[in-house]
Structures are given as structure tokens and as C-alpha cells.
Amino acid sequence: MKAARISAPKKWEFVDIPAPKPQDGEALIKVDWISVCGSDIRLEFDKDLPEEDFPIAPGKPIHECAGTIVESRTPEYKAGQRVIVIPRQGAGAVEYTVQTPDRIIALPDWGSLDEWVMCQHTGTVLYSAKQWGNPAGKRIAVLGQGGIGLSFTMIAEKQGAAQVIGLDLHDYRLKKSLELGATDTINPSRENAAEAIKEITKGHGVDIVVDATGAPEGLETCIKMVNKEGMVISFSLVTPRAVSFSHGEWMSKNLTIRATVVAATNQPVKEIREIVALRDRGWIDPGKLKTHNWKWDRMQDAFEMYMKREDNVIKVALAVP
């Protein structure tokens, strides 16, 4: 079968590898659609890795996948079912994958898989958003309005936040933010964010600030921006690993900082299942994040476009033949 792999810095190639075979308790899935995540860019594609790390293992780091079960050796699923699949080690850029039921999420029969695959992305955000408790009546700022930040924006608006303020350096993302539930937006390249927030909130400030930037300085910005006794939710996985922030300001404000990586929990697919159910009943639609549908032979183009923020990209779905 065909698989994609990163053969050198910022370089994708396609290779032939053996097709997997399911064992008892597993299902064989034909991968129909994959999607690019910001972490794929920062942690693998655009990361300064030593030469000996290449080529990266086939399929990595793609982890947003949807497809169809072609053979099942587990009673939980049957052939023909459409599913989201969470590949182990993030090796999802393959034609076929074998997974156990705990890594598979059944999908409804309606709608297209290129939109359902976006639920994986937003499901990881739902786990993080649960950490802010009941946001009704609170003011929330979300730094970064890519796919992750926009998912926070959608969820905060649905949960009744008094104000949802999206911040981003790209105006097209701020426009999308307003379409998906933000009450206000700020472009820090043109405005003083602190002064803009003060004006927008009529001096109240923000109770919760989310770091969805993927930038090393994101946490420090959140700490400076949030109110006393407030909460900072950190979603970002950043490089370099060492990130500095104002310890004194964190302490003097009595802030709560929550790291939120659902993949590090013992139930990494729970919130993805919940988002699928919520989309099925019309509460939220992560499919609105998708801006591009391409075939996976344009993997190189998709990653470069995403990395450079070209063509108003937010989320790219790639069809696997």
C-alpha cells in the first residue's frame, strides 16, 4: 500500500509499505480522508531535527483521519461502518490502518467524511474547554484563531460566554472568528491588545485566556492579559521545549494555569466521541473549519500552504485514493 512520509526537512514523499492485517480484537480501516494539524507542522514538518531522524516513519505525524471499516475482527464494529480513527504514534498518512476499538469513533451515515474528520480536531478542544467549567457570563479571550482557536471560539459561544474575543495576526482568520461566534476580534499587529481588551470589555478585562498560538511567547502573553484570580488554558505544543513566563505576575494574580493535552489522558477519544454526537444533533459543526479539499498527492503543497498561512487556509482535507 501507499504511505506518505517526511523524508527530509519540509519534504514529503510517497513510499510502498506492507498492508497491515487485523488480528482478533482489531479492525482494518481504509483511510479515505486525512487532515493537516498545526502540530504536524511545528513538531515534525518544520522542526529543526537532526539528520539521523530522517526519514520519519511512514504515516507520521498525521493523526486526523476518517475512513471505512473493510474488515472487522471485533464485535464493536462491522465492515462498512464509517469512522474516525486515531492512529497510534500518529501514523495516519496511509491507505490502510489497523486499530483497536478504543481508537475508533463510529460516525453517522449522513454527511461527508471530509467534514466529519474535523471532529477529531475540535474534540481535542472540547477536553480543554471543560477545564474552564461553566463559562456563562464570563469574558474569554482566545489567542490564535486557527482551527484550534476557532474551535475554542465556537464552544465558548455555544456555552454562553458573555464575550468571546478572538486574537490573531491574520485578518481572514479574524473574519472567520466572527462568523463562528466571536463577539469581538483584535489584530495585535495593528492594535495594543491590552488597551483593546479594556475598551471591548468596558474595563472589566477577561476572566479566561486561552493560548492556541503554538508560539513560545503565548503563555506569557496570556498571563499578562488575564484578570486576577483568572484562568489560563494552555493548549499549545511549542518548540523550543523551554518556555519562560513571568512567575511574579502569575503569583501576584493568583492565576490558575491548566495544561490540556487530551492525548496524555487515559481517555484520549472521549471528547471526540462527544463532539461527533453534538454535531450529529446540530449543536456544533466543526466542518465549517475546512477551507480546502485536495487529493493527498498534494501533501507537500498543503503543508507549505498551512505553514505560510496562504490562500486563507484554516483546515485542509486530503482525499486518500
Sine and cosine of phi, psi and omega as CSV:
sin_phi,cos_phi,sin_psi,cos_psi,sin_omega,cos_omega
0.00,0.00,0.29,-0.96,0.03,-1.00
-1.00,0.05,0.56,-0.83,0.11,-0.99
-0.59,-0.81,0.49,-0.87,0.09,-1.00
-0.98,-0.22,0.56,-0.83,0.06,-1.00
-0.53,-0.85,0.40,-0.92,0.07,-1.00
-1.00,0.05,0.93,-0.37,-0.11,-0.99
-1.00,-0.01,-0.37,0.93,-0.02,-1.00
-0.35,-0.94,0.18,-0.98,0.01,-1.00
-0.79,0.61,0.82,-0.57,0.04,-1.00
0.87,0.50,0.53,0.85,-0.04,-1.00
-0.68,-0.74,0.88,-0.48,0.08,-1.00
-0.99,-0.12,0.50,-0.87,0.15,-0.99
-0.57,-0.82,0.30,-0.95,0.04,-1.00
-0.94,-0.35,0.67,-0.74,-0.04,-1.00
-0.72,-0.70,0.32,-0.95,0.10,-0.99
-0.99,-0.12,0.76,-0.65,0.07,-1.00
-0.71,-0.70,0.32,-0.95,0.01,-1.00
-0.89,0.45,0.62,-0.78,0.08,-1.00
-0.96,0.27,0.65,-0.76,0.00,-1.00
-0.97,0.25,0.37,-0.93,0.05,-1.00
-0.82,-0.58,0.75,-0.67,-0.04,-1.00
-0.96,0.28,0.61,-0.80,0.14,-0.99
-0.98,-0.20,0.05,-1.00,0.05,-1.00
-0.84,0.54,0.73,-0.69,-0.01,-1.00
1.00,0.04,0.14,0.99,-0.03,-1.00
-0.80,-0.60,0.25,-0.97,0.08,-1.00
-0.77,-0.64,0.60,-0.80,0.09,-1.00
-0.99,-0.11,0.82,-0.58,-0.08,-1.00
-0.88,-0.47,0.76,-0.65,0.19,-0.98
-0.99,0.15,0.89,-0.45,0.01,-1.00
-0.97,0.23,0.87,-0.50,-0.03,-1.00
-0.98,-0.18,-0.58,0.82,-0.03,-1.00
-0.63,-0.77,0.62,-0.79,0.15,-0.99
-0.78,-0.63,0.28,-0.96,0.01,-1.00
-0.67,-0.75,0.49,-0.87,-0.01,-1.00
-1.00,0.04,0.73,-0.68,0.06,-1.00
-0.93,-0.36,0.51,-0.86,0.02,-1.00
-0.84,0.54,-0.56,0.83,0.01,-1.00
-0.92,0.39,-0.48,0.88,0.08,-1.00
-0.87,0.48,-0.59,0.81,0.00,-1.00
-0.95,0.32,-0.81,0.59,-0.17,-0.99
-0.95,0.30,-0.58,0.81,-0.15,-0.99
-0.99,-0.12,-0.19,0.98,-0.01,-1.00
-0.69,-0.72,-0.90,0.44,-0.15,-0.99
-0.89,0.45,-0.71,0.70,-0.09,-1.00
-0.95,-0.32,0.32,0.95,-0.02,-1.00
-1.00,-0.06,0.58,-0.82,0.02,-1.00
-0.99,0.16,1.00,0.01,-0.04,-1.00
-0.98,-0.20,0.47,-0.88,0.05,-1.00
-0.91,0.42,0.46,-0.89,-0.08,-1.00
-0.84,0.55,-0.58,0.82,-0.05,-1.00
-0.94,0.33,-0.19,0.98,0.04,-1.00
-0.98,0.21,-0.16,0.99,-0.03,-1.00
-0.97,-0.24,0.53,-0.85,-0.06,1.00
-0.96,0.27,0.50,-0.86,0.09,-1.00
-0.95,0.30,0.47,-0.88,-0.07,-1.00
-0.81,0.58,0.62,-0.78,-0.01,-1.00
-0.81,0.59,0.67,-0.74,0.04,-1.00
1.00,-0.05,-0.42,0.91,-0.05,-1.00
-0.99,0.13,0.49,-0.87,0.03,1.00
-0.98,-0.18,0.30,0.95,-0.05,-1.00
-0.86,0.52,0.79,-0.62,-0.02,-1.00
-0.70,-0.71,0.07,1.00,0.06,-1.00
-0.96,-0.30,0.97,-0.26,-0.16,-0.99
-0.65,-0.76,0.57,-0.82,0.13,-0.99
-0.65,-0.76,0.56,-0.83,-0.03,-1.00
-0.22,-0.98,-0.38,-0.92,-0.10,-1.00
-0.76,-0.65,0.71,-0.70,0.05,-1.00
-0.95,0.30,0.81,-0.58,0.01,-1.00
-0.96,-0.27,-0.37,0.93,0.08,-1.00
-0.46,-0.89,0.75,-0.66,-0.01,-1.00
-0.82,-0.57,0.74,-0.67,0.11,-0.99
-0.86,-0.51,0.55,0.84,0.06,-1.00
-0.65,-0.76,0.64,-0.77,-0.06,-1.00
-0.94,0.34,-0.29,0.96,-0.05,-1.00
-0.94,0.34,-0.44,0.90,-0.07,-1.00
-0.71,-0.71,0.37,-0.93,0.00,-1.00
-0.74,-0.67,0.35,-0.94,0.02,-1.00
-0.87,0.50,0.65,-0.76,0.01,-1.00
0.99,-0.14,-0.26,0.96,0.02,-1.00
-0.95,0.32,0.63,-0.77,0.11,-0.99
-1.00,0.00,0.66,-0.75,-0.13,-0.99
-0.55,-0.84,0.41,-0.91,0.36,-0.93
-1.00,-0.03,0.65,-0.76,0.01,-1.00
-0.80,-0.60,0.69,-0.72,0.02,-1.00
-0.96,-0.27,0.99,-0.12,-0.09,-1.00
-0.93,0.36,0.63,-0.78,0.07,-1.00
-0.92,0.38,0.59,-0.81,-0.06,-1.00
0.85,0.52,0.32,0.95,0.05,-1.00
0.86,0.51,0.60,0.80,-0.04,-1.00
-0.97,-0.23,0.95,0.32,-0.12,-0.99
-0.96,-0.27,-0.11,0.99,-0.01,-1.00
-1.00,0.07,0.91,0.42,-0.06,-1.00
-0.64,-0.76,0.34,-0.94,0.02,-1.00
-0.97,0.25,-0.57,0.82,-0.02,-1.00
-0.69,-0.72,0.56,-0.83,0.06,-1.00
-0.62,-0.78,0.52,-0.85,0.06,-1.00
-0.93,-0.36,0.78,-0.63,-0.01,-1.00
-0.61,-0.79,0.34,-0.94,0.08,-1.00
-1.00,-0.01,0.31,-0.95,-0.09,-1.00
-0.83,0.56,-0.48,0.88,-0.02,-1.00
-0.94,0.33,-0.15,0.99,0.02,-1.00
-0.93,-0.36,0.21,0.98,-0.10,-0.99
-0.82,-0.57,0.67,-0.74,0.04,-1.00
-0.82,-0.57,0.88,-0.47,0.00,-1.00
-0.92,0.38,0.58,-0.82,0.00,-1.00
-0.90,-0.44,0.47,-0.88,0.10,-0.99
-0.89,0.45,0.22,-0.97,-0.02,-1.00
-0.98,0.18,-0.30,0.95,-0.06,-1.00
-1.00,-0.02,0.35,-0.94,0.08,-1.00
0.99,0.13,0.26,-0.97,-0.06,-1.00
-0.99,-0.12,0.57,-0.82,-0.05,-1.00
-0.91,0.41,-0.45,0.89,0.02,-1.00
-0.92,0.40,-0.35,0.94,0.10,-0.99
-1.00,-0.09,-0.60,0.80,0.03,-1.00
-0.89,0.46,-0.54,0.84,-0.03,-1.00
-0.88,0.48,-0.39,0.92,0.02,-1.00
-0.92,0.38,-0.29,0.96,0.03,-1.00
-0.91,0.41,-0.45,0.89,0.05,-1.00
-0.88,0.47,-0.73,0.69,-0.01,-1.00
-0.86,0.52,-0.80,0.60,-0.06,-1.00
-0.95,0.32,-0.48,0.88,0.04,-1.00
-0.89,0.46,-0.60,0.80,0.04,-1.00
-0.91,0.42,-0.52,0.85,0.03,-1.00
-0.96,0.30,-0.58,0.81,0.02,-1.00
-0.85,0.53,-0.65,0.76,0.07,-1.00
-0.85,0.53,-0.72,0.69,-0.01,-1.00
-0.91,0.42,-0.67,0.74,-0.04,-1.00
-0.91,0.42,-0.45,0.89,0.05,-1.00
-0.89,0.46,-0.40,0.91,-0.06,-1.00
-0.95,0.31,-0.32,0.95,0.01,-1.00
-1.00,0.06,0.01,1.00,0.05,-1.00
0.94,0.34,-0.63,-0.78,0.02,-1.00
-1.00,0.03,0.93,-0.36,-0.06,-1.00
-1.00,0.03,0.05,1.00,-0.05,-1.00
-0.83,0.56,0.79,-0.61,0.01,-1.00
0.99,0.13,-0.08,1.00,-0.02,-1.00
-0.99,-0.10,0.32,-0.95,0.02,-1.00
-0.96,-0.28,0.81,-0.59,-0.11,-0.99
-0.83,-0.55,0.74,-0.67,0.13,-0.99
-0.93,-0.38,0.69,-0.72,0.00,-1.00
-0.86,-0.51,0.92,-0.39,0.02,-1.00
-0.99,0.11,0.88,-0.47,-0.05,-1.00
0.99,-0.14,0.83,-0.56,0.01,-1.00
-0.83,-0.56,0.71,0.71,0.26,-0.97
-0.98,0.19,-0.30,-0.95,-0.03,-1.00
-0.84,0.54,-0.65,0.76,0.00,-1.00
-0.94,0.34,-0.78,0.63,0.00,-1.00
-0.86,0.50,-0.65,0.76,0.04,-1.00
-0.91,0.42,-0.54,0.84,0.07,-1.00
-0.91,0.41,-0.66,0.75,0.11,-0.99
-0.86,0.51,-0.68,0.73,-0.01,-1.00
-0.87,0.49,-0.72,0.69,0.00,-1.00
-0.87,0.49,-0.72,0.69,-0.05,-1.00
-0.92,0.39,-0.68,0.73,0.01,-1.00
-0.87,0.49,-0.67,0.75,0.01,-1.00
-0.91,0.41,-0.67,0.74,0.00,-1.00
-0.91,0.42,-0.52,0.86,-0.05,-1.00
-1.00,0.05,0.01,1.00,0.14,-0.99
1.00,-0.02,0.41,0.91,0.08,-1.00
-0.87,0.50,0.61,-0.79,-0.03,-1.00
-0.90,0.43,-0.66,0.75,0.07,-1.00
-0.62,-0.78,0.63,-0.78,0.08,-1.00
-0.80,-0.59,0.92,-0.38,-0.09,-1.00
-0.94,-0.33,0.89,-0.45,0.03,-1.00
-1.00,-0.09,0.74,-0.67,0.03,-1.00
-0.87,-0.49,0.73,-0.68,0.03,-1.00
-0.30,-0.95,0.38,-0.93,0.00,-1.00
-1.00,0.04,-0.09,1.00,-0.06,-1.00
-0.90,-0.44,0.85,-0.53,-0.07,-1.00
-0.90,0.45,-0.56,0.83,-0.01,-1.00
-0.90,0.43,-0.52,0.86,0.06,-1.00
-0.96,0.27,-0.57,0.82,0.06,-1.00
-0.91,0.40,-0.60,0.80,0.07,-1.00
-0.89,0.47,-0.69,0.72,0.04,-1.00
-0.90,0.44,-0.60,0.80,0.02,-1.00
-0.86,0.52,-0.70,0.71,0.04,-1.00
-0.90,0.43,-0.60,0.80,0.03,-1.00
-0.91,0.42,-0.50,0.87,-0.10,-0.99
-0.98,-0.22,0.17,0.99,0.16,-0.99
0.79,-0.62,-0.15,0.99,0.04,-1.00
-0.91,0.42,0.64,-0.77,0.10,-1.00
-1.00,0.10,-0.46,0.89,-0.05,-1.00
-0.48,-0.87,0.37,-0.93,0.06,-1.00
-0.68,-0.73,0.40,-0.92,0.01,-1.00
-0.67,-0.74,0.72,-0.69,0.16,-0.99
-0.96,-0.27,0.97,-0.23,-0.08,-1.00
-0.90,0.44,-0.23,0.97,0.05,-1.00
-0.97,0.26,-0.29,0.96,-0.01,-1.00
-0.88,-0.48,-0.34,0.94,-0.09,-1.00
-0.80,-0.60,0.45,-0.89,0.19,-0.98
-0.98,0.21,0.93,-0.36,-0.14,-0.99
-0.87,0.50,-0.67,0.75,-0.03,-1.00
-0.89,0.46,-0.71,0.71,0.01,-1.00
-0.93,0.38,-0.61,0.79,0.01,-1.00
-0.90,0.43,-0.65,0.76,0.03,-1.00
-0.91,0.42,-0.66,0.75,0.03,-1.00
-0.86,0.51,-0.67,0.74,0.00,-1.00
-0.94,0.35,-0.71,0.71,-0.04,-1.00
-0.88,0.48,-0.64,0.77,-0.07,-1.00
-1.00,-0.05,0.12,0.99,-0.02,-1.00
0.83,0.56,0.64,0.77,0.08,-1.00
1.00,0.03,-0.10,0.99,-0.04,-1.00
-0.97,0.24,-0.45,0.89,-0.07,-1.00
0.97,0.25,-0.13,-0.99,-0.04,-1.00
-0.90,-0.43,0.63,-0.77,-0.06,-1.00
-1.00,0.05,-0.49,0.87,-0.04,-1.00
-0.71,-0.71,0.72,-0.69,0.10,-1.00
-0.80,-0.60,0.74,-0.67,-0.01,-1.00
-0.95,-0.30,0.74,-0.67,0.11,-0.99
-0.99,-0.13,0.97,-0.24,0.07,-1.00
-0.86,-0.51,0.54,0.84,-0.10,-1.00
-1.00,0.03,-0.53,0.85,-0.15,-0.99
0.96,0.27,0.19,0.98,-0.04,-1.00
-0.97,-0.24,0.62,-0.78,0.00,-1.00
-0.84,0.54,-0.50,0.86,-0.03,-1.00
-1.00,0.08,-0.02,1.00,-0.08,-1.00
-0.88,0.48,-0.69,0.73,-0.03,-1.00
-0.89,0.45,-0.68,0.73,0.03,-1.00
-0.88,0.48,-0.67,0.75,0.03,-1.00
-0.88,0.47,-0.67,0.74,0.00,-1.00
-0.89,0.46,-0.68,0.73,-0.02,-1.00
-0.89,0.46,-0.64,0.77,0.01,-1.00
-0.94,0.34,-0.48,0.88,-0.15,-0.99
-1.00,0.06,-0.54,0.84,-0.17,-0.99
-0.98,0.19,0.45,-0.89,0.05,-1.00
-0.92,0.39,0.30,-0.95,0.18,-0.98
-0.86,0.51,0.57,-0.83,-0.04,-1.00
0.90,0.43,0.27,0.96,-0.03,-1.00
-1.00,0.05,-0.10,-1.00,-0.04,-1.00
-0.79,-0.61,0.68,-0.74,0.15,-0.99
-0.92,-0.38,0.82,-0.57,0.07,-1.00
-0.96,-0.27,0.87,-0.49,-0.01,-1.00
-0.98,-0.21,0.91,-0.42,0.08,-1.00
-0.98,-0.20,-0.42,0.91,-0.20,-0.98
-0.91,0.42,0.69,-0.72,0.25,-0.97
-0.96,-0.26,0.88,-0.47,-0.16,-0.99
-0.83,-0.56,0.35,-0.94,0.21,-0.98
-0.81,-0.59,0.66,-0.75,0.06,1.00
-0.94,0.34,0.27,-0.96,-0.05,-1.00
-0.91,0.41,-0.57,0.82,-0.02,-1.00
-0.98,0.18,0.85,-0.53,0.00,-1.00
-0.81,-0.58,0.78,-0.63,0.01,-1.00
-0.98,-0.19,0.50,-0.87,0.10,-0.99
-0.48,-0.88,0.22,-0.98,-0.07,-1.00
-0.97,0.23,0.99,-0.13,-0.02,-1.00
-0.89,0.46,-0.64,0.77,-0.02,-1.00
-0.89,0.45,-0.66,0.75,0.01,-1.00
-0.93,0.36,-0.63,0.77,0.08,-1.00
-0.84,0.54,-0.71,0.71,-0.02,-1.00
-0.94,0.35,-0.72,0.70,-0.08,-1.00
-0.93,0.37,-0.43,0.90,0.04,-1.00
-1.00,0.03,-0.14,0.99,-0.05,-1.00
0.82,0.58,0.77,0.64,-0.09,-1.00
-1.00,0.08,0.49,-0.87,0.19,-0.98
-0.98,-0.20,0.81,-0.59,0.08,-1.00
-0.90,-0.43,0.84,-0.54,-0.02,-1.00
-0.91,-0.41,0.87,-0.49,0.18,-0.98
-0.99,0.14,0.71,-0.70,-0.13,-0.99
-0.70,-0.71,1.00,-0.02,0.05,-1.00
-0.87,-0.50,0.98,-0.18,-0.08,-1.00
-0.89,0.46,-0.50,0.87,-0.01,-1.00
-0.90,0.43,-0.34,0.94,-0.01,-1.00
-1.00,0.02,-0.03,1.00,0.00,-1.00
-1.00,0.01,0.12,-0.99,0.04,-1.00
-1.00,0.03,0.07,1.00,0.08,-1.00
-0.70,-0.71,0.92,0.38,-0.16,-0.99
-0.94,0.34,-0.19,0.98,-0.01,-1.00
-0.92,-0.39,0.00,1.00,-0.09,-1.00
-0.83,0.55,-0.79,0.62,-0.05,-1.00
-0.95,0.30,-0.42,0.91,0.09,-1.00
-0.92,0.38,-0.67,0.75,0.09,-1.00
-0.86,0.50,-0.65,0.76,-0.03,-1.00
-0.92,0.40,-0.64,0.76,0.02,-1.00
-0.91,0.40,-0.62,0.78,0.07,-1.00
-0.85,0.53,-0.73,0.69,0.01,-1.00
-0.90,0.44,-0.62,0.78,0.00,-1.00
-0.94,0.35,-0.58,0.81,0.08,-1.00
-0.94,0.35,-0.61,0.79,-0.02,-1.00
-0.87,0.49,-0.55,0.84,0.01,-1.00
-0.99,-0.13,0.08,1.00,0.14,-0.99
1.00,0.03,0.21,0.98,-0.04,-1.00
-0.97,0.25,-0.57,0.82,-0.04,-1.00
-0.50,-0.86,0.45,-0.89,-0.01,-1.00
-0.70,-0.71,1.00,0.02,0.06,-1.00
-0.88,0.47,-0.31,0.95,0.04,-1.00
-0.85,0.53,-0.38,0.93,0.01,-1.00
-0.93,0.36,-0.21,0.98,0.03,-1.00
-0.97,0.25,-0.39,0.92,-0.12,-0.99
-0.96,0.29,0.79,-0.62,0.03,-1.00
-0.91,-0.42,-0.32,0.95,-0.08,-1.00
-0.65,-0.76,0.69,-0.72,0.16,-0.99
-0.89,-0.47,0.92,-0.39,0.03,-1.00
-0.76,-0.65,0.20,-0.98,0.17,-0.99
-1.00,0.07,0.42,-0.91,-0.14,-0.99
-0.95,0.32,-0.16,0.99,0.10,-1.00
-0.94,0.35,-0.13,0.99,0.10,-1.00
-0.98,-0.22,0.46,0.89,0.01,-1.00
-0.82,0.58,-0.71,0.70,0.00,-1.00
-0.86,0.52,-0.74,0.67,0.00,-1.00
-0.88,0.48,-0.66,0.75,-0.04,-1.00
-0.89,0.45,-0.70,0.72,-0.02,-1.00
-0.93,0.37,-0.66,0.75,0.02,-1.00
-0.91,0.41,-0.66,0.75,0.03,-1.00
-0.89,0.46,-0.71,0.71,-0.01,-1.00
-0.89,0.45,-0.71,0.71,-0.04,-1.00
-0.89,0.45,-0.60,0.80,-0.05,-1.00
-1.00,-0.04,-0.04,1.00,-0.02,-1.00
0.84,0.54,0.73,0.68,-0.02,-1.00
-1.00,-0.09,0.34,-0.94,0.13,-0.99
0.81,0.58,0.58,0.82,0.04,-1.00
0.82,0.58,0.60,0.80,-0.07,-1.00
-0.95,0.32,0.66,-0.75,0.21,-0.98
-0.84,-0.55,-0.87,0.49,0.06,-1.00
-0.72,-0.69,0.65,-0.76,-0.01,-1.00
-0.91,-0.42,0.78,-0.63,0.13,-0.99
-0.97,-0.26,0.74,-0.68,-0.04,-1.00
-0.88,-0.48,0.83,-0.56,-0.02,-1.00
-0.99,0.17,0.76,-0.65,0.02,-1.00
-0.99,-0.17,0.86,-0.50,-0.09,-1.00
-0.93,0.36,0.00,0.00,0.00,0.00
